[in-house]
């Protein structure tokens, strides 16, 4: 035998920022949606080396599932703006995917908290500790990992989290990560439940910002997986009595009603404003031009879309001095925002999750979620609707971009 070991390879679903490939995808995608992931575009499976442990406090995780996020689809379909400031915190080529769960396969010699065979949910964020930076920055010191000062420094490429950091992502059979990113899955919790840790944590963080009173009327705008988890969380953890929602599809409406929504609207924006006002018994004002609006309305809004349309509808049907929390990411467009100042509304952005405080306890959002699952306070398994092998990624993307037929909520890559 030779001295050099043969390098073990694994498949990885990658996105490459190459102009020729981007132009091909753009032109094909304008004609038919699946053109965005046709061969020779920016999205392809490539064989890359199985990752090594770059530090003694790192582990190698064998992936069981990785959820496909709406942000993955937005990137694949080139739905973004070139002047987005977060471009400074992403690097290419990327292994897509940031919602993995799996089993510890290998660990560094200084890892004591975890053992081989442990089942773990993985937070994707890559702050100071993951980057080998000590002492940690002031943000990380207080558990505010999503605003770490050092996303461009340390032993890793520039990047906020898995999926947008060069060669670190979840759409692959093995992931190397820092031990702090792993959260043990309780014995009575399945991978099918635990894989929803990331979208739950996003919803949980936004609702904590909203801080609803149980007697409030709260509107959840958008019924993808985060919107549906928001309905479930408002009902089961915050005990909100009157949850209403806006969704696009009938199947989303049916799920939201099962999870605790009192009423679900599926109309377009002009009719929607009138329907919500009627539901809230709120008087509508009709301007000479533009949409109707009300001074009274819903007490709070969780907007999981944050498009110009949803924000404009939101400020028109939100009660004076109400609160709107938005956590969606959409390409900016003009919208008429005069009600924002006139009604003295509070509009707050919500970025992912970190250390949260709930019911007198402070812990990472993933810890809360796994505890809620273990104690049966939540059971979101109904939201996992499709499992697809990695080599059928085109089928997975077809499923997600044709929800009217597929009835997809959370689609997973299964390894």
Secondary structure, DSSP 8 states (H G I E B T S, - for coil): --SS----EEEEEEE---HHHHHHHHHHHHH-GGGGGSTTSSEEEEEEE----SSTTEEEEEEEEEE--HHHHHHHTT-S-TT-GGGGG--SSEE---EEEEEEEEE-TT--S--TT-EEEE--B--TGGGT-SS--HHHHTT-GGG-TTTT-SSS-S-SBTTSBBTB-SSBSEEEEEGGGEEE--TT--HHHHTTHHHHHHHHHHHHHH---TTSEEEEE--SHHHHHHHHHHHHTS--SEEEEE-SSHHHHHHHHHHT-SEEE---HHHHHHHHHHHHT--EE--SSS--EESS-EEEEEESS--HHHHHHHHHHEEEEEEEEE-----------HHHHHTT-EEEE--S--EEEETTEEEEHHHHHHHHHHTTS---GGGEEEEEEGGGHHHHHHHHT-HHHH--SEEEEE-
